[in-house]
Amino acid sequence: MSSWEVKNLVLNWTEKYRPKKLSEIIGNEKAVSQLKTWADEWEKSLTPVKKAVILSGKPGVGKTSAALALANE
């Protein structure tokens, strides 16, 4: 198996098991709750005081997964 095939398998595995909803994210419950509250305000047709969200942190902590899970909801 070539290194490209191994890399492709790893990427497929990570995408396969990526959280699809915010409720599937494990850990950092406070940040997930704040993100959901912010999104719910938009859904209720209210303009939140904070109109944008900045997801920051070290690589691999779940910033992209949280953004994609929120987008799926």
N, CA, C and O atoms as a GROMACS GRO file, in nm:
protein
  292
    1MET      N    1   0.085  -0.118   0.000
    1MET     CA    2   0.000   0.000   0.000
    1MET      C    3   0.090   0.124   0.000
    1MET      O    4   0.183   0.134   0.080
    2SER      N    5   0.061   0.215  -0.090
    2SER     CA    6   0.143   0.335  -0.100
    2SER      C    7   0.110   0.433   0.013
    2SER      O    8   0.008   0.420   0.080
    3SER      N    9   0.198   0.529   0.033
    3SER     CA   10   0.175   0.629   0.138
    3SER      C   11   0.051   0.713   0.106
    3SER      O   12  -0.019   0.756   0.197
    4TRP      N   13   0.024   0.737  -0.024
    4TRP     CA   14  -0.096   0.811  -0.062
    4TRP      C   15  -0.221   0.734  -0.022
    4TRP      O   16  -0.317   0.793   0.027
    5GLU      N   17  -0.220   0.601  -0.042
    5GLU     CA   18  -0.336   0.519  -0.005
    5GLU      C   19  -0.358   0.519   0.146
    5GLU      O   20  -0.471   0.524   0.192
    6VAL      N   21  -0.248   0.513   0.222
    6VAL     CA   22  -0.259   0.517   0.368
    6VAL      C   23  -0.315   0.652   0.412
    6VAL      O   24  -0.404   0.658   0.496
    7LYS      N   25  -0.264   0.761   0.354
    7LYS     CA   26  -0.313   0.895   0.389
    7LYS      C   27  -0.461   0.907   0.354
    7LYS      O   28  -0.538   0.964   0.431
    8ASN      N   29  -0.501   0.853   0.240
    8ASN     CA   30  -0.642   0.859   0.198
    8ASN      C   31  -0.730   0.779   0.294
    8ASN      O   32  -0.841   0.823   0.325
    9LEU      N   33  -0.684   0.665   0.342
    9LEU     CA   34  -0.761   0.586   0.438
    9LEU      C   35  -0.779   0.662   0.569
    9LEU      O   36  -0.887   0.660   0.627
   10VAL      N   37  -0.673   0.728   0.616
   10VAL     CA   38  -0.679   0.804   0.740
   10VAL      C   39  -0.779   0.919   0.725
   10VAL      O   40  -0.860   0.941   0.815
   11LEU      N   41  -0.773   0.990   0.615
   11LEU     CA   42  -0.866   1.100   0.594
   11LEU      C   43  -1.010   1.050   0.589
   11LEU      O   44  -1.099   1.112   0.646
   12ASN      N   45  -1.032   0.940   0.524
   12ASN     CA   46  -1.167   0.885   0.518
   12ASN      C   47  -1.216   0.847   0.657
   12ASN      O   48  -1.332   0.870   0.689
   13TRP      N   49  -1.130   0.790   0.739
   13TRP     CA   50  -1.168   0.751   0.874
   13TRP      C   51  -1.204   0.873   0.956
   13TRP      O   52  -1.305   0.873   1.027
   14THR      N   53  -1.124   0.977   0.947
   14THR     CA   54  -1.152   1.097   1.026
   14THR      C   55  -1.280   1.164   0.981
   14THR      O   56  -1.356   1.215   1.064
   15GLU      N   57  -1.306   1.165   0.854
   15GLU     CA   58  -1.432   1.223   0.806
   15GLU      C   59  -1.551   1.135   0.842
   15GLU      O   60  -1.658   1.185   0.874
   16LYS      N   61  -1.531   1.005   0.837
   16LYS     CA   62  -1.639   0.911   0.868
   16LYS      C   63  -1.687   0.929   1.012
   16LYS      O   64  -1.807   0.922   1.039
   17TYR      N   65  -1.595   0.952   1.104
   17TYR     CA   66  -1.630   0.961   1.245
   17TYR      C   67  -1.636   1.103   1.300
   17TYR      O   68  -1.647   1.122   1.421
   18ARG      N   69  -1.629   1.202   1.213
   18ARG     CA   70  -1.641   1.342   1.255
   18ARG      C   71  -1.782   1.365   1.309
   18ARG      O   72  -1.878   1.314   1.251
   19PRO      N   73  -1.798   1.439   1.420
   19PRO     CA   74  -1.932   1.466   1.473
   19PRO      C   75  -2.019   1.537   1.368
   19PRO      O   76  -1.975   1.630   1.301
   20LYS      N   77  -2.142   1.491   1.357
   20LYS     CA   78  -2.235   1.550   1.261
   20LYS      C   79  -2.326   1.655   1.326
   20LYS      O   80  -2.382   1.740   1.256
   21LYS      N   81  -2.339   1.651   1.458
   21LYS     CA   82  -2.422   1.746   1.533
   21LYS      C   83  -2.342   1.794   1.653
   21LYS      O   84  -2.252   1.725   1.700
   22LEU      N   85  -2.376   1.911   1.704
   22LEU     CA   86  -2.306   1.964   1.822
   22LEU      C   87  -2.321   1.869   1.941
   22LEU      O   88  -2.230   1.858   2.023
   23SER      N   89  -2.434   1.801   1.950
   23SER     CA   90  -2.455   1.709   2.062
   23SER      C   91  -2.360   1.590   2.059
   23SER      O   92  -2.343   1.521   2.160
   24GLU      N   93  -2.298   1.564   1.946
   24GLU     CA   94  -2.203   1.453   1.933
   24GLU      C   95  -2.060   1.492   1.974
   24GLU      O   96  -1.973   1.406   1.984
   25ILE      N   97  -2.037   1.619   1.998
   25ILE     CA   98  -1.903   1.665   2.037
   25ILE      C   99  -1.882   1.634   2.184
   25ILE      O  100  -1.965   1.667   2.269
   26ILE      N  101  -1.770   1.570   2.213
   26ILE     CA  102  -1.738   1.530   2.350
   26ILE      C  103  -1.634   1.627   2.406
   26ILE      O  104  -1.534   1.656   2.340
   27GLY      N  105  -1.660   1.678   2.526
   27GLY     CA  106  -1.565   1.768   2.590
   27GLY      C  107  -1.600   1.913   2.564
   27GLY      O  108  -1.673   1.945   2.470
   28ASN      N  109  -1.549   1.999   2.647
   28ASN     CA  110  -1.568   2.143   2.639
   28ASN      C  111  -1.716   2.181   2.625
   28ASN      O  112  -1.756   2.254   2.534
   29GLU      N  113  -1.796   2.128   2.716
   29GLU     CA  114  -1.940   2.150   2.713
   29GLU      C  115  -1.978   2.298   2.716
   29GLU      O  116  -2.076   2.339   2.653
   30LYS      N  117  -1.901   2.377   2.788
   30LYS     CA  118  -1.930   2.520   2.798
   30LYS      C  119  -1.920   2.588   2.661
   30LYS      O  120  -2.009   2.665   2.624
   31ALA      N  121  -1.815   2.560   2.587
   31ALA     CA  122  -1.797   2.622   2.456
   31ALA      C  123  -1.905   2.574   2.358
   31ALA      O  124  -1.957   2.654   2.280
   32VAL      N  125  -1.938   2.448   2.363
   32VAL     CA  126  -2.042   2.394   2.275
   32VAL      C  127  -2.177   2.459   2.308
   32VAL      O  128  -2.254   2.494   2.219
   33SER      N  129  -2.205   2.473   2.437
   33SER     CA  130  -2.329   2.535   2.481
   33SER      C  131  -2.338   2.681   2.435
   33SER      O  132  -2.443   2.725   2.389
   34GLN      N  133  -2.229   2.754   2.448
   34GLN     CA  134  -2.227   2.894   2.405
   34GLN      C  135  -2.246   2.905   2.254
   34GLN      O  136  -2.316   2.994   2.206
   35LEU      N  137  -2.185   2.815   2.180
   35LEU     CA  138  -2.199   2.816   2.035
   35LEU      C  139  -2.343   2.787   1.995
   35LEU      O  140  -2.398   2.852   1.906
   36LYS      N  141  -2.404   2.690   2.061
   36LYS     CA  142  -2.544   2.656   2.031
   36LYS      C  143  -2.638   2.771   2.068
   36LYS      O  144  -2.729   2.802   1.993
   37THR      N  145  -2.616   2.833   2.182
   37THR     CA  146  -2.698   2.947   2.224
   37THR      C  147  -2.689   3.059   2.122
   37THR      O  148  -2.790   3.119   2.085
   38TRP      N  149  -2.569   3.089   2.076
   38TRP     CA  150  -2.547   3.193   1.975
   38TRP      C  151  -2.623   3.159   1.847
   38TRP      O  152  -2.691   3.246   1.790
   39ALA      N  153  -2.614   3.036   1.800
   39ALA     CA  154  -2.682   2.996   1.677
   39ALA      C  155  -2.834   2.998   1.695
   39ALA      O  156  -2.906   3.034   1.602
   40ASP      N  157  -2.882   2.960   1.812
   40ASP     CA  158  -3.026   2.960   1.837
   40ASP      C  159  -3.085   3.100   1.830
   40ASP      O  160  -3.199   3.118   1.787
   41GLU      N  161  -3.008   3.200   1.872
   41GLU     CA  162  -3.055   3.338   1.863
   41GLU      C  163  -3.078   3.378   1.717
   41GLU      O  164  -3.175   3.448   1.688
   42TRP      N  165  -2.992   3.335   1.628
   42TRP     CA  166  -3.010   3.364   1.485
   42TRP      C  167  -3.134   3.291   1.433
   42TRP      O  168  -3.211   3.346   1.354
   43GLU      N  169  -3.151   3.168   1.477
   43GLU     CA  170  -3.262   3.086   1.430
   43GLU      C  171  -3.397   3.145   1.471
   43GLU      O  172  -3.496   3.129   1.400
   44LYS      N  173  -3.402   3.212   1.585
   44LYS     CA  174  -3.524   3.274   1.634
   44LYS      C  175  -3.549   3.410   1.568
   44LYS      O  176  -3.636   3.486   1.611
   45SER      N  177  -3.472   3.441   1.466
   45SER     CA  178  -3.480   3.568   1.394
   45SER      C  179  -3.444   3.688   1.482
   45SER      O  180  -3.489   3.800   1.457
   46LEU      N  181  -3.364   3.664   1.582
   46LEU     CA  182  -3.313   3.772   1.664
   46LEU      C  183  -3.171   3.801   1.620
   46LEU      O  184  -3.096   3.709   1.587
   47THR      N  185  -3.133   3.925   1.621
   47THR     CA  186  -2.994   3.957   1.590
   47THR      C  187  -2.918   3.958   1.722
   47THR      O  188  -2.940   4.045   1.806
   48PRO      N  189  -2.828   3.862   1.740
   48PRO     CA  190  -2.753   3.856   1.865
   48PRO      C  191  -2.663   3.978   1.881
   48PRO      O  192  -2.625   4.043   1.783
   49VAL      N  193  -2.630   4.008   2.005
   49VAL     CA  194  -2.538   4.118   2.032
   49VAL      C  195  -2.404   4.090   1.965
   49VAL      O  196  -2.344   4.178   1.904
   50LYS      N  197  -2.359   3.966   1.977
   50LYS     CA  198  -2.235   3.924   1.911
   50LYS      C  199  -2.273   3.860   1.778
   50LYS      O  200  -2.331   3.752   1.775
   51LYS      N  201  -2.240   3.928   1.668
   51LYS     CA  202  -2.285   3.884   1.536
   51LYS      C  203  -2.190   3.787   1.469
   51LYS      O  204  -2.219   3.737   1.360
   52ALA      N  205  -2.078   3.759   1.531
   52ALA     CA  206  -1.981   3.667   1.473
   52ALA      C  207  -1.920   3.581   1.583
   52ALA      O  208  -1.924   3.616   1.701
   53VAL      N  209  -1.864   3.471   1.541
   53VAL     CA  210  -1.796   3.380   1.634
   53VAL      C  211  -1.656   3.356   1.583
   53VAL      O  212  -1.634   3.336   1.464
   54ILE      N  213  -1.561   3.358   1.674
   54ILE     CA  214  -1.424   3.324   1.640
   54ILE      C  215  -1.390   3.197   1.716
   54ILE      O  216  -1.393   3.194   1.839
   55LEU      N  217  -1.358   3.093   1.641
   55LEU     CA  218  -1.316   2.966   1.702
   55LEU      C  219  -1.164   2.964   1.700
   55LEU      O  220  -1.102   2.968   1.594
   56SER      N  221  -1.105   2.959   1.817
   56SER     CA  222  -0.959   2.961   1.824
   56SER      C  223  -0.911   2.848   1.913
   56SER      O  224  -0.983   2.799   2.000
   57GLY      N  225  -0.789   2.809   1.890
   57GLY     CA  226  -0.728   2.704   1.971
   57GLY      C  227  -0.619   2.633   1.893
   57GLY      O  228  -0.593   2.662   1.776
   58LYS      N  229  -0.556   2.541   1.961
   58LYS     CA  230  -0.447   2.465   1.901
   58LYS      C  231  -0.501   2.370   1.794
   58LYS      O  232  -0.620   2.339   1.793
   59PRO      N  233  -0.415   2.326   1.704
   59PRO     CA  234  -0.458   2.229   1.602
   59PRO      C  235  -0.511   2.101   1.667
   59PRO      O  236  -0.453   2.049   1.763
   60GLY      N  237  -0.620   2.052   1.613
   60GLY     CA  238  -0.673   1.925   1.660
   60GLY      C  239  -0.771   1.932   1.775
   60GLY      O  240  -0.813   1.827   1.825
   61VAL      N  241  -0.810   2.051   1.818
   61VAL     CA  242  -0.901   2.060   1.932
   61VAL      C  243  -1.048   2.055   1.892
   61VAL      O  244  -1.135   2.042   1.978
   62GLY      N  245  -1.078   2.065   1.761
   62GLY     CA  246  -1.214   2.049   1.716
   62GLY      C  247  -1.283   2.173   1.664
   62GLY      O  248  -1.406   2.179   1.658
   63LYS      N  249  -1.206   2.273   1.626
   63LYS     CA  250  -1.266   2.397   1.576
   63LYS      C  251  -1.345   2.372   1.448
   63LYS      O  252  -1.461   2.413   1.437
   64THR      N  253  -1.284   2.305   1.352
   64THR     CA  254  -1.352   2.276   1.226
   64THR      C  255  -1.469   2.181   1.248
   64THR      O  256  -1.575   2.198   1.187
   65SER      N  257  -1.450   2.081   1.332
   65SER     CA  258  -1.558   1.986   1.358
   65SER      C  259  -1.677   2.058   1.422
   65SER      O  260  -1.792   2.027   1.388
   66ALA      N  261  -1.653   2.151   1.512
   66ALA     CA  262  -1.761   2.226   1.575
   66ALA      C  263  -1.833   2.312   1.473
   66ALA      O  264  -1.956   2.319   1.473
   67ALA      N  265  -1.759   2.376   1.385
   67ALA     CA  266  -1.820   2.462   1.281
   67ALA      C  267  -1.904   2.379   1.185
   67ALA      O  268  -2.014   2.419   1.148
   68LEU      N  269  -1.852   2.264   1.145
   68LEU     CA  270  -1.928   2.178   1.053
   68LEU      C  271  -2.050   2.118   1.119
   68LEU      O  272  -2.156   2.107   1.056
   69ALA      N  273  -2.038   2.080   1.246
   69ALA     CA  274  -2.152   2.025   1.319
   69ALA      C  275  -2.261   2.130   1.333
   69ALA      O  276  -2.379   2.100   1.316
   70LEU      N  277  -2.223   2.253   1.362
   70LEU     CA  278  -2.319   2.362   1.372
   70LEU      C  279  -2.386   2.386   1.237
   70LEU      O  280  -2.508   2.406   1.231
   71ALA      N  281  -2.309   2.384   1.131
   71ALA     CA  282  -2.364   2.406   0.996
   71ALA      C  283  -2.462   2.295   0.959
   71ALA      O  284  -2.561   2.321   0.890
   72ASN      N  285  -2.436   2.173   1.003
   72ASN     CA  286  -2.526   2.062   0.972
   72ASN      C  287  -2.660   2.076   1.045
   72ASN      O  288  -2.761   2.024   0.999
   73GLU      N  289  -2.660   2.144   1.157
   73GLU     CA  290  -2.784   2.162   1.232
   73GLU      C  291  -2.864   2.273   1.171
   73GLU      O  292  -2.972   2.305   1.219
   0.00000   0.00000   0.00000
